[in-house]
């Protein structure tokens, strides 16, 4: 069976996660993705060594986001190396970059520059803060532009608590899915018109989209959000509770009228169904503190596994606060195919996290080892007609690796 993106060539001319992860999704479905990085390598290659990321010999960040790609190492400040990139652009379908506008301008690699060479090119630009405005040229990571800048970091902290540091890639990976969607729309438009286009997405826009419900409330004139104090909740059945073994449950009785009697059965307090304080939703809201004071010690009487079974038996919507360590062996994660086999830098089998898209009839390709710096430089440049002597000359002066 052919792969969905067979025949599609993608040039991944970016760094770190936001832009390159969109290209990873395309590689997962069979696109020919060429990672263009400087001779010193994408600085993302060293992220796994930065505290507080877990220390390990394997470059797990690179393994995750660069699987299935080929690496060409070019010094784009060198005129001849840059010309080689432009020759690759001539036959490319997609050009993905998260380089700042000023960098693209200095290298003459803006969409307007590349469109002249390849009118069918889809130019996908990932930015921190968007292409216009006073902060358009400001560099941004997901921790700064997606998490902190958009109110998300402030909103998730408990009342009186300090803002939480984001998880690495927490905003980059979902933002990459938005960029991937934009690329697909660009390719679809090209199918209809024969013309390429520039598509964009920003960390700022994606963070605002993630925070869109509270932001929309502000746009409609609602009162500002008040930070949650789980011990004094406005809604005791959408709240978190600690279990006897120090784990946490997140009750999420959104369909409250339907699920309230089932919760009473799970906690073995059926008399509460007829308790005047909790008889209806408005009364449960008005007496949320009393209901919390009742639920909190009851939930502390049993371990997490016991509560998971009781709540599942009653078909109650809840979450248990899992640890990342547990996800490695989580039966549902494994059954859902979220982990797939790949290769370590040494070629040993290792599991990796697949992208979240599934398409019936179009399976993903088996991910292969992420490339070393410039591993495919000679292979790719040979397709442009460069011989061994030319490659050696370019390599000697540091234009390629």
The 8 nearest C-alpha neighbors of each residue, nearest first, counted from 0:
[[1, 2, 361, 360, 362, 3, 5, 364],
 [2, 0, 3, 5, 361, 4, 29, 362],
 [1, 3, 29, 5, 4, 28, 361, 0],
 [2, 4, 28, 5, 361, 29, 1, 30],
 [5, 3, 30, 29, 7, 2, 28, 6],
 [4, 6, 2, 29, 30, 7, 3, 1],
 [5, 7, 4, 8, 30, 31, 29, 3],
 [8, 6, 30, 4, 5, 92, 31, 9],
 [9, 7, 31, 91, 92, 32, 30, 6],
 [8, 10, 32, 93, 94, 92, 31, 91],
 [9, 11, 94, 33, 12, 32, 95, 34],
 [12, 10, 34, 95, 13, 33, 35, 19],
 [13, 11, 96, 35, 95, 10, 34, 36],
 [14, 12, 96, 97, 11, 98, 19, 18],
 [13, 15, 41, 43, 16, 19, 97, 42],
 [14, 16, 43, 17, 19, 42, 13, 41],
 [17, 15, 19, 20, 18, 171, 14, 168],
 [18, 16, 171, 175, 20, 19, 172, 174],
 [17, 19, 97, 125, 20, 21, 96, 16],
 [18, 20, 22, 16, 21, 17, 11, 13],
 [21, 19, 23, 22, 16, 18, 64, 175],
 [22, 20, 175, 179, 23, 24, 19, 18],
 [21, 23, 25, 19, 20, 24, 26, 11],
 [24, 22, 20, 26, 25, 21, 64, 27],
 [23, 25, 27, 21, 22, 26, 354, 20],
 [24, 26, 22, 28, 27, 23, 30, 29],
 [27, 25, 30, 23, 29, 28, 24, 67],
 [28, 26, 24, 363, 25, 364, 29, 23],
 [29, 27, 363, 25, 26, 3, 4, 364],
 [28, 30, 4, 26, 2, 5, 27, 364],
 [29, 31, 26, 4, 7, 25, 5, 32],
 [30, 32, 8, 9, 7, 26, 29, 33],
 [33, 31, 9, 68, 30, 8, 10, 26],
 [34, 32, 69, 10, 68, 70, 11, 9],
 [33, 35, 70, 11, 69, 71, 10, 68],
 [36, 34, 71, 12, 72, 11, 70, 33],
 [35, 37, 72, 41, 40, 73, 34, 71],
 [36, 38, 40, 73, 72, 74, 39, 41],
 [39, 37, 72, 400, 40, 73, 399, 74],
 [40, 38, 37, 41, 372, 36, 72, 42],
 [41, 39, 37, 38, 36, 372, 42, 44],
 [40, 42, 43, 36, 14, 44, 37, 39],
 [43, 41, 44, 45, 40, 14, 15, 46],
 [42, 44, 15, 46, 41, 45, 14, 61],
 [43, 45, 42, 61, 46, 41, 58, 40],
 [44, 46, 43, 47, 48, 42, 49, 58],
 [47, 45, 43, 48, 49, 44, 60, 42],
 [46, 48, 45, 49, 60, 58, 52, 59],
 [49, 47, 46, 45, 54, 50, 52, 55],
 [48, 50, 46, 47, 52, 51, 45, 54],
 [51, 49, 52, 48, 53, 54, 47, 46],
 [50, 52, 49, 53, 54, 48, 47, 167],
 [51, 53, 50, 49, 47, 54, 48, 167],
 [54, 52, 51, 55, 50, 47, 48, 49],
 [53, 55, 52, 48, 56, 47, 50, 49],
 [56, 54, 57, 53, 58, 47, 48, 59],
 [55, 57, 58, 54, 59, 48, 47, 344],
 [58, 56, 59, 55, 344, 343, 62, 47],
 [59, 57, 60, 61, 47, 62, 56, 44],
 [58, 60, 62, 57, 61, 63, 47, 55],
 [61, 59, 63, 62, 58, 47, 64, 46],
 [60, 62, 63, 64, 59, 65, 58, 44],
 [63, 61, 59, 369, 60, 66, 65, 64],
 [64, 62, 60, 61, 65, 66, 59, 351],
 [63, 65, 61, 20, 66, 62, 23, 60],
 [66, 64, 369, 61, 62, 68, 63, 67],
 [67, 65, 369, 368, 68, 62, 367, 64],
 [66, 68, 367, 366, 26, 369, 65, 368],
 [69, 67, 32, 66, 33, 65, 34, 369],
 [68, 70, 33, 34, 375, 370, 32, 71],
 [71, 69, 34, 373, 375, 374, 370, 33],
 [70, 72, 376, 373, 35, 375, 34, 73],
 [71, 73, 373, 38, 36, 37, 400, 399],
 [74, 72, 399, 37, 75, 80, 38, 398],
 [73, 75, 398, 37, 76, 77, 80, 399],
 [74, 76, 81, 77, 80, 73, 78, 106],
 [77, 75, 74, 78, 81, 106, 80, 398],
 [76, 78, 75, 80, 79, 74, 398, 81],
 [79, 77, 81, 80, 82, 76, 75, 74],
 [78, 80, 82, 81, 77, 83, 398, 75],
 [81, 79, 83, 77, 82, 78, 75, 73],
 [80, 82, 75, 84, 78, 83, 79, 77],
 [83, 81, 85, 79, 84, 80, 78, 86],
 [84, 82, 80, 86, 81, 85, 79, 87],
 [83, 85, 87, 81, 82, 86, 88, 80],
 [86, 84, 88, 82, 87, 83, 81, 89],
 [85, 87, 83, 89, 88, 84, 82, 90],
 [88, 86, 84, 85, 89, 90, 91, 83],
 [87, 89, 85, 91, 86, 90, 84, 117],
 [88, 90, 86, 87, 117, 91, 116, 85],
 [91, 89, 88, 87, 92, 86, 117, 8],
 [92, 90, 88, 8, 93, 89, 9, 87],
 [91, 93, 120, 8, 9, 7, 121, 90],
 [92, 94, 121, 9, 120, 91, 122, 10],
 [93, 95, 10, 122, 9, 123, 121, 11],
 [96, 94, 123, 11, 12, 10, 124, 18],
 [97, 95, 13, 12, 124, 98, 18, 125],
 [96, 98, 125, 13, 18, 124, 126, 99],
 [97, 99, 96, 13, 102, 103, 100, 126],
 [100, 98, 102, 101, 97, 103, 136, 126],
 [99, 101, 103, 102, 104, 98, 136, 109],
 [100, 102, 104, 99, 103, 105, 136, 98],
 [103, 101, 105, 99, 104, 100, 98, 106],
 [104, 102, 108, 100, 106, 109, 105, 101],
 [103, 105, 107, 101, 102, 106, 109, 100],
 [104, 106, 102, 103, 107, 101, 108, 100],
 [105, 107, 103, 108, 104, 102, 76, 75],
 [108, 106, 104, 105, 109, 103, 112, 113],
 [107, 109, 103, 106, 112, 104, 113, 110],
 [110, 108, 112, 103, 111, 107, 104, 113],
 [111, 109, 113, 112, 114, 122, 108, 197],
 [110, 112, 114, 109, 113, 115, 108, 107],
 [113, 111, 109, 110, 114, 108, 115, 107],
 [114, 112, 110, 115, 116, 111, 117, 108],
 [113, 115, 118, 117, 111, 116, 112, 110],
 [114, 116, 113, 117, 112, 118, 111, 110],
 [117, 115, 114, 113, 89, 118, 112, 88],
 [116, 118, 114, 89, 119, 120, 115, 113],
 [117, 119, 114, 195, 120, 194, 115, 116],
 [120, 118, 195, 194, 117, 121, 193, 92],
 [121, 119, 195, 92, 117, 118, 93, 122],
 [120, 122, 93, 195, 196, 197, 92, 185],
 [123, 121, 197, 94, 93, 120, 198, 110],
 [124, 122, 95, 198, 199, 197, 94, 121],
 [123, 125, 199, 96, 97, 95, 198, 126],
 [124, 126, 97, 200, 18, 201, 199, 96],
 [127, 125, 201, 129, 97, 128, 124, 200],
 [126, 128, 139, 202, 201, 144, 203, 129],
 [127, 129, 203, 135, 201, 126, 202, 134],
 [128, 130, 201, 135, 126, 131, 127, 200],
 [131, 129, 135, 128, 132, 126, 136, 100],
 [132, 130, 135, 129, 133, 134, 128, 136],
 [131, 133, 135, 134, 130, 129, 128, 136],
 [132, 134, 135, 131, 136, 137, 128, 130],
 [135, 133, 137, 136, 132, 128, 131, 129],
 [134, 136, 131, 132, 130, 128, 129, 137],
 [137, 135, 134, 138, 99, 100, 101, 133],
 [136, 138, 134, 135, 139, 128, 127, 99],
 [139, 137, 127, 136, 140, 99, 128, 126],
 [138, 140, 127, 144, 143, 137, 141, 128],
 [141, 139, 143, 142, 144, 127, 138, 145],
 [140, 142, 145, 170, 144, 143, 171, 146],
 [143, 141, 146, 140, 165, 145, 144, 147],
 [142, 144, 147, 140, 141, 146, 145, 139],
 [143, 145, 148, 141, 139, 203, 202, 140],
 [146, 144, 206, 141, 202, 203, 170, 143],
 [147, 145, 142, 151, 152, 143, 148, 144],
 [146, 148, 143, 152, 149, 150, 144, 142],
 [147, 149, 144, 150, 146, 143, 145, 203],
 [150, 148, 207, 206, 151, 147, 145, 146],
 [149, 151, 153, 152, 148, 147, 154, 146],
 [150, 152, 154, 153, 146, 149, 147, 210],
 [153, 151, 147, 146, 150, 154, 155, 162],
 [152, 154, 150, 151, 155, 156, 162, 147],
 [155, 153, 151, 152, 156, 150, 226, 224],
 [156, 154, 153, 152, 151, 157, 162, 163],
 [155, 157, 162, 154, 160, 153, 161, 163],
 [158, 156, 160, 227, 226, 228, 159, 155],
 [157, 159, 226, 228, 227, 160, 156, 225],
 [158, 160, 157, 161, 156, 226, 228, 227],
 [161, 159, 157, 158, 156, 162, 163, 226],
 [160, 162, 156, 163, 159, 157, 153, 158],
 [163, 161, 156, 153, 152, 160, 164, 155],
 [164, 162, 165, 152, 161, 156, 155, 153],
 [163, 165, 162, 166, 152, 142, 146, 147],
 [166, 164, 142, 163, 167, 169, 146, 152],
 [165, 167, 169, 168, 164, 142, 170, 163],
 [168, 166, 169, 165, 142, 52, 170, 141],
 [167, 169, 171, 170, 172, 166, 141, 16],
 [170, 168, 166, 167, 171, 172, 165, 141],
 [169, 171, 141, 168, 172, 173, 145, 174],
 [172, 170, 17, 168, 174, 141, 169, 173],
 [171, 173, 175, 174, 170, 168, 169, 17],
 [174, 172, 176, 175, 170, 171, 177, 169],
 [173, 175, 177, 171, 176, 172, 205, 170],
 [176, 174, 21, 178, 172, 17, 173, 177],
 [175, 177, 179, 173, 174, 178, 21, 180],
 [178, 176, 180, 174, 175, 179, 181, 173],
 [177, 179, 181, 175, 180, 176, 200, 182],
 [178, 180, 176, 21, 182, 181, 177, 175],
 [181, 179, 177, 183, 178, 182, 176, 184],
 [180, 182, 178, 184, 179, 183, 198, 185],
 [181, 183, 185, 179, 180, 184, 186, 178],
 [184, 182, 180, 186, 185, 181, 187, 179],
 [185, 183, 187, 181, 182, 186, 188, 180],
 [184, 186, 182, 188, 183, 187, 121, 189],
 [187, 185, 189, 183, 188, 184, 182, 190],
 [188, 186, 184, 190, 189, 185, 183, 191],
 [187, 189, 185, 191, 190, 186, 192, 184],
 [190, 188, 193, 194, 186, 192, 187, 191],
 [189, 191, 187, 188, 193, 192, 186, 194],
 [190, 192, 188, 189, 193, 187, 194, 186],
 [193, 191, 189, 194, 190, 188, 195, 187],
 [192, 194, 189, 190, 191, 119, 195, 188],
 [195, 193, 189, 119, 192, 118, 196, 188],
 [196, 194, 119, 120, 121, 118, 189, 193],
 [197, 195, 121, 185, 122, 198, 120, 194],
 [196, 198, 122, 121, 123, 110, 199, 195],
 [199, 197, 123, 181, 122, 124, 196, 182],
 [200, 198, 124, 123, 125, 178, 197, 201],
 [199, 201, 125, 178, 126, 124, 177, 204],
 [202, 200, 126, 127, 204, 203, 129, 125],
 [201, 203, 145, 127, 205, 204, 144, 206],
 [202, 204, 128, 206, 145, 201, 144, 205],
 [205, 203, 207, 201, 206, 202, 208, 200],
 [206, 204, 208, 202, 207, 203, 174, 209],
 [205, 207, 145, 209, 203, 208, 204, 149],
 [206, 208, 210, 204, 209, 205, 149, 211],
 [207, 209, 211, 205, 210, 206, 204, 212],
 [210, 208, 206, 207, 211, 205, 212, 151],
 [209, 211, 207, 208, 212, 213, 214, 206],
 [210, 212, 208, 214, 209, 207, 213, 215],
 [213, 211, 215, 214, 210, 216, 209, 208],
 [212, 214, 216, 215, 211, 210, 217, 224],
 [213, 215, 211, 217, 216, 212, 210, 218],
 [216, 214, 218, 212, 217, 213, 211, 219],
 [215, 217, 213, 219, 221, 214, 218, 212],
 [216, 218, 220, 214, 221, 215, 219, 213],
 [219, 217, 215, 216, 220, 214, 221, 213],
 [218, 220, 216, 217, 221, 215, 214, 222],
 [221, 219, 217, 218, 216, 222, 215, 223],
 [222, 220, 217, 216, 219, 223, 218, 224],
 [221, 223, 224, 220, 217, 216, 225, 219],
 [224, 222, 225, 221, 217, 216, 213, 220],
 [223, 225, 226, 222, 213, 154, 221, 217],
 [226, 224, 227, 223, 158, 154, 222, 228],
 [225, 227, 158, 157, 224, 228, 154, 156],
 [228, 226, 157, 158, 229, 225, 232, 156],
 [227, 229, 158, 231, 230, 157, 232, 226],
 [228, 230, 232, 231, 227, 238, 239, 157],
 [229, 231, 228, 232, 291, 288, 292, 227],
 [232, 230, 228, 229, 288, 233, 291, 287],
 [233, 231, 234, 229, 235, 230, 228, 287],
 [232, 234, 287, 284, 235, 231, 288, 285],
 [235, 233, 232, 236, 287, 237, 284, 238],
 [234, 236, 291, 287, 237, 238, 232, 290],
 [235, 237, 234, 238, 252, 250, 251, 255],
 [238, 236, 251, 250, 235, 234, 252, 249],
 [237, 239, 250, 235, 236, 249, 229, 240],
 [238, 240, 249, 248, 250, 229, 247, 241],
 [241, 239, 248, 247, 295, 249, 242, 238],
 [240, 242, 247, 246, 245, 299, 248, 243],
 [241, 243, 299, 246, 302, 245, 244, 298],
 [242, 244, 299, 302, 301, 300, 245, 241],
 [245, 243, 302, 242, 246, 303, 301, 299],
 [244, 246, 242, 243, 241, 247, 302, 303],
 [247, 245, 242, 241, 244, 303, 248, 320],
 [248, 246, 241, 320, 240, 242, 319, 239],
 [249, 247, 319, 240, 239, 318, 320, 250],
 [248, 250, 239, 318, 317, 238, 319, 251],
 [249, 251, 317, 237, 238, 236, 252, 239],
 [250, 252, 237, 317, 316, 253, 249, 236],
 [253, 251, 255, 254, 236, 237, 316, 250],
 [252, 254, 255, 251, 237, 316, 236, 258],
 [255, 253, 252, 257, 256, 258, 259, 251],
 [254, 256, 252, 258, 253, 257, 259, 280],
 [257, 255, 259, 258, 254, 280, 279, 260],
 [258, 256, 255, 254, 259, 260, 261, 252],
 [257, 259, 255, 261, 260, 256, 254, 262],
 [258, 260, 262, 261, 255, 256, 257, 263],
 [261, 259, 263, 262, 258, 272, 264, 257],
 [262, 260, 264, 258, 263, 259, 313, 265],
 [263, 261, 265, 259, 264, 260, 258, 266],
 [262, 264, 269, 268, 260, 261, 266, 265],
 [263, 265, 267, 261, 262, 269, 266, 268],
 [266, 264, 262, 267, 309, 263, 310, 261],
 [265, 267, 263, 264, 268, 262, 297, 298],
 [268, 266, 264, 265, 269, 263, 262, 270],
 [267, 269, 263, 270, 266, 271, 264, 265],
 [270, 268, 263, 271, 264, 272, 267, 260],
 [269, 271, 272, 268, 273, 274, 263, 267],
 [270, 272, 274, 269, 273, 268, 263, 277],
 [273, 271, 270, 274, 269, 260, 278, 263],
 [274, 272, 271, 278, 270, 275, 277, 269],
 [273, 275, 271, 276, 277, 272, 278, 270],
 [276, 274, 278, 277, 273, 282, 279, 271],
 [275, 277, 274, 282, 278, 286, 283, 279],
 [278, 276, 283, 282, 275, 274, 279, 271],
 [279, 277, 275, 274, 273, 276, 272, 282],
 [280, 278, 282, 281, 277, 283, 256, 276],
 [279, 281, 283, 282, 284, 256, 278, 277],
 [282, 280, 284, 283, 279, 285, 277, 278],
 [283, 281, 285, 279, 284, 277, 280, 276],
 [282, 284, 277, 280, 286, 281, 285, 287],
 [285, 283, 287, 281, 282, 286, 234, 280],
 [284, 286, 282, 283, 287, 281, 288, 276],
 [287, 285, 283, 289, 284, 288, 282, 290],
 [288, 286, 284, 290, 235, 289, 283, 234],
 [287, 289, 291, 290, 286, 231, 292, 232],
 [290, 288, 292, 286, 291, 287, 293, 276],
 [289, 291, 287, 293, 288, 292, 294, 235],
 [290, 292, 288, 294, 235, 293, 289, 295],
 [293, 291, 289, 290, 295, 294, 288, 296],
 [292, 294, 290, 291, 295, 289, 296, 297],
 [295, 293, 291, 297, 292, 296, 298, 290],
 [294, 296, 298, 297, 292, 293, 291, 240],
 [297, 295, 299, 298, 294, 293, 300, 292],
 [298, 296, 294, 300, 299, 295, 293, 266],
 [297, 299, 300, 295, 296, 242, 301, 294],
 [298, 300, 242, 243, 296, 297, 301, 241],
 [301, 299, 298, 297, 243, 296, 242, 302],
 [302, 300, 243, 299, 298, 242, 305, 303],
 [303, 301, 243, 244, 305, 242, 304, 306],
 [302, 304, 306, 305, 242, 307, 246, 301],
 [305, 303, 307, 306, 302, 308, 301, 309],
 [304, 306, 308, 303, 302, 307, 309, 301],
 [307, 305, 309, 303, 308, 304, 310, 302],
 [306, 308, 304, 310, 305, 309, 311, 303],
 [309, 307, 311, 306, 305, 310, 312, 304],
 [310, 308, 306, 312, 265, 311, 307, 305],
 [309, 311, 313, 315, 307, 312, 308, 306],
 [312, 310, 314, 308, 313, 309, 307, 315],
 [311, 313, 309, 310, 314, 308, 315, 265],
 [312, 314, 310, 311, 315, 261, 309, 265],
 [315, 313, 311, 312, 310, 316, 261, 258],
 [314, 316, 310, 313, 311, 317, 258, 262],
 [317, 315, 251, 252, 314, 250, 318, 310],
 [318, 316, 250, 251, 249, 315, 319, 248],
 [319, 317, 249, 248, 320, 250, 316, 251],
 [318, 320, 248, 321, 249, 247, 317, 307],
 [319, 321, 247, 248, 318, 322, 246, 249],
 [322, 320, 319, 325, 323, 326, 324, 247],
 [321, 323, 324, 325, 320, 326, 327, 319],
 [322, 324, 326, 325, 321, 327, 329, 328],
 [323, 325, 322, 326, 327, 328, 321, 329],
 [326, 324, 322, 323, 327, 328, 329, 321],
 [325, 327, 329, 323, 328, 324, 322, 332],
 [326, 328, 325, 324, 329, 323, 332, 333],
 [327, 329, 326, 325, 330, 333, 332, 324],
 [328, 330, 326, 332, 331, 327, 325, 333],
 [331, 329, 333, 332, 334, 328, 326, 335],
 [330, 332, 334, 333, 329, 335, 336, 328],
 [333, 331, 335, 329, 330, 334, 337, 336],
 [332, 334, 330, 336, 331, 335, 329, 337],
 [335, 333, 331, 336, 332, 330, 337, 329],
 [334, 336, 332, 333, 337, 331, 338, 330],
 [337, 335, 333, 334, 338, 332, 339, 353],
 [338, 336, 335, 353, 332, 352, 333, 339],
 [337, 339, 352, 336, 351, 353, 350, 333],
 [340, 338, 350, 351, 352, 353, 337, 341],
 [339, 341, 350, 349, 351, 348, 338, 342],
 [342, 340, 366, 349, 367, 350, 348, 351],
 [343, 341, 348, 368, 346, 349, 347, 367],
 [342, 344, 346, 347, 345, 349, 368, 348],
 [345, 343, 346, 368, 342, 369, 57, 347],
 [344, 346, 343, 347, 342, 368, 348, 57],
 [347, 345, 343, 342, 344, 348, 368, 341],
 [346, 348, 343, 342, 345, 349, 344, 341],
 [349, 347, 342, 341, 343, 340, 346, 350],
 [350, 348, 342, 341, 340, 343, 347, 351],
 [349, 351, 340, 339, 341, 338, 348, 352],
 [350, 352, 339, 338, 340, 341, 63, 353],
 [353, 351, 338, 337, 339, 354, 63, 350],
 [354, 352, 337, 338, 339, 351, 355, 336],
 [353, 355, 356, 24, 352, 337, 27, 23],
 [354, 356, 353, 357, 337, 352, 24, 176],
 [357, 355, 354, 358, 24, 353, 363, 176],
 [356, 358, 359, 355, 362, 361, 363, 354],
 [359, 357, 361, 360, 362, 356, 363, 3],
 [360, 358, 361, 357, 362, 356, 363, 3],
 [359, 361, 362, 358, 0, 3, 357, 2],
 [362, 360, 358, 359, 3, 2, 363, 28],
 [363, 361, 360, 364, 358, 28, 359, 2],
 [362, 364, 28, 27, 365, 361, 29, 2],
 [365, 363, 27, 28, 29, 366, 362, 2],
 [364, 366, 367, 363, 341, 340, 27, 339],
 [367, 365, 341, 67, 66, 364, 27, 368],
 [366, 368, 67, 341, 66, 342, 365, 369],
 [367, 369, 342, 66, 343, 370, 344, 67],
 [368, 370, 66, 65, 62, 67, 68, 367],
 [371, 369, 70, 69, 374, 368, 372, 68],
 [370, 372, 374, 373, 369, 70, 344, 375],
 [373, 371, 374, 40, 70, 72, 370, 38],
 [374, 372, 72, 71, 70, 376, 400, 375],
 [373, 375, 371, 372, 70, 376, 370, 71],
 [374, 376, 378, 70, 373, 71, 377, 69],
 [377, 375, 71, 373, 379, 378, 374, 380],
 [378, 376, 380, 379, 375, 381, 390, 374],
 [377, 379, 375, 381, 376, 380, 382, 374],
 [380, 378, 381, 376, 382, 377, 375, 71],
 [379, 381, 383, 382, 377, 378, 385, 376],
 [380, 382, 385, 384, 383, 378, 379, 377],
 [381, 383, 380, 384, 379, 378, 385, 377],
 [384, 382, 380, 381, 385, 379, 86, 87],
 [383, 385, 381, 382, 386, 380, 379, 389],
 [386, 384, 381, 383, 380, 389, 390, 387],
 [385, 387, 389, 388, 390, 384, 381, 380],
 [386, 388, 390, 389, 391, 385, 377, 381],
 [387, 389, 391, 390, 386, 392, 385, 393],
 [390, 388, 392, 391, 386, 387, 385, 393],
 [391, 389, 387, 393, 388, 392, 394, 386],
 [390, 392, 394, 388, 389, 393, 395, 387],
 [391, 393, 389, 395, 394, 390, 388, 396],
 [394, 392, 390, 398, 391, 395, 396, 399],
 [393, 395, 399, 397, 391, 392, 396, 400],
 [396, 394, 392, 393, 397, 391, 398, 399],
 [395, 397, 394, 393, 398, 392, 399, 391],
 [396, 398, 394, 399, 395, 393, 400, 74],
 [399, 397, 74, 393, 396, 394, 80, 73],
 [400, 398, 73, 394, 72, 397, 393, 38],
 [399, 72, 38, 373, 394, 397, 73, 376]]
